[in-house]
Structures are given as structure tokens and as C-alpha cells.
Amino acid sequence: MELIEYPDRDLLSLGLADRLTADLAEALRLNERASFSVPGGTTPGPVFDLLSEQALDWDRVSVVLNDERWVPEDSPRSNTGLLRKRLLVSKASAATLIPLYAPAAQPEDKIAELAEGLVPHLPLSVVLLGMGADMHTASLFPGADNLEAALAEDAPPLMAMRAEGAGEPRITLTAPVLKGALSLHILITGAEKRAALERAQHLSATQAPVRAVLGQAVVHWAE
Ligand SMILES: O=C(O)[C@H](O)[C@@H](O)[C@H](O)[C@H](O)COP(=O)(O)O
């Protein structure tokens, strides 16, 4: 694991947006298309604002969430809604969104269809992940019903996930898909998550799911 500490959150957003832009540009130099996976939640908005203004061949980029809460797109809890407002605007509006949600009662009803849309875009070129203070990443939550299966080397690319701390049912990219990325970054802020990151390094992936990707990750942190 490589850890980059920034003096404040603004400099973190700028530095991380630059790094992601460079990684995507490099992926586009080597291949016709690039795939970019991003987190939802409350932390990445400012990075999305900066990224959306970057001069990249966004029409050759496919964007997919790390995970989605099983709620309609107009819910304030929808990560897809966040992407449409903060990332897929301005220059980045030319990117293609690979959906992780389709209207249905539960993720299991749509998972085959959504996986079919995702698989042609694998391996992922660039992955940005968030992390919770409970050491979850994507929707790989400690104690989640499908955690062991999603951490397995032979996991399918997408799995449904339910966990106490997760709120509604989720759908998530699994560990092998995240680990298969050509470049992998984690965005965390604040002392509580920094302490959780330190703890995760001494735990198993079952106890601290973020551990599954730490080995190859660059972690970007600011207070
Ligand atoms: O849907 C989600 O919740 C995310 O994709 C999730 O994995 C997120 O990155 C962490 O929970 C951190 O969330 P915050 O940035 O809100 O702390």
C-alpha cells in the first residue's frame, strides 16, 4: 500500500483528480476504450467536480459505480443520481454510464442483465474506491450475507449484498473485479477513517473487507 497525505481536502481533491486523469489518459493511449469505476457516498463529490472538467477523450470512457444502493435514481440515496449530477456533466457528459441499477423490487431480479452490460468493459482500467469507518469498501461490508463469496477468487463480477450497516439492499462489484484493475486508488478523509485504515492492515479481509484491495492501492488521505 502506498499512502499519500495531503495538507487539506482541497489539495487532496486536486491531487487525486490529476492522478486519475493521468491514469485514464494513459489507459486511453494504450487502448481504444477505458473503464473507470467510482464510489458513491458523501466523500467523492469535489473530486467528481474537478474530473468532469478535465480534457480527456471522455467519449472513449465507460463509467461504472463500485456499488449501488437498491433505490430509484431520484432517491437522495442513489449513487447513480450523484454521478449524473457531479461526474457525468460538462466534458465528462460524453462518457458512457454502465448501469448498476434497473427498476425492480430487489437486486437479484436484475443482476444477470446488469452483469451482462458490465463484463465487456472488464478488466477495469482505473478504480477509485471509498471506505467506511467500519472498513467496508464498495458494498463489501463486514458481516454481510454474501461477503465470503464476493471475496473469493472465482466470484462473479457483480453480487447482491445485504448488511446491517448498509441500509437498503446493495449491488456491488466483487473483489476479483476490483483487484483486477490496472490502477487502484482509495479516497479517505478524517481521523476516524485513517485509524480504521491502520487497523485494517492487521486484519483479514473478512474482518476488514478493504484489506482485499490494500496491497495494490494508492490511498489518498487528508484530515
Ligand atoms: O454506496 C456507498 O456507500 C459507497 O460506494 C461506499 O462504499 C462508500 O464509498 C463508503 O461507504 C464511504 O462513504 P462516505 O464517503 O459517505 O463516507
The ligand as an ORCA input file, in Angstrom:
! r2SCAN-3c Opt
* xyz 0 1
  O     -22.599      3.492     -1.760
  C     -21.699      3.677     -0.970
  O     -21.922      3.952      0.227
  C     -20.280      3.625     -1.415
  O     -19.935      3.421     -2.679
  C     -19.364      3.191     -0.299
  O     -18.534      2.131     -0.481
  C     -18.636      4.423      0.153
  O     -17.530      4.694     -0.620
  C     -18.264      4.339      1.605
  O     -19.410      3.959      2.309
  C     -17.767      5.668      2.130
  O     -18.851      6.539      2.133
  P     -18.744      8.025      2.559
  O     -17.876      8.689      1.541
  O     -20.151      8.526      2.538
  O     -18.123      8.040      3.932
*
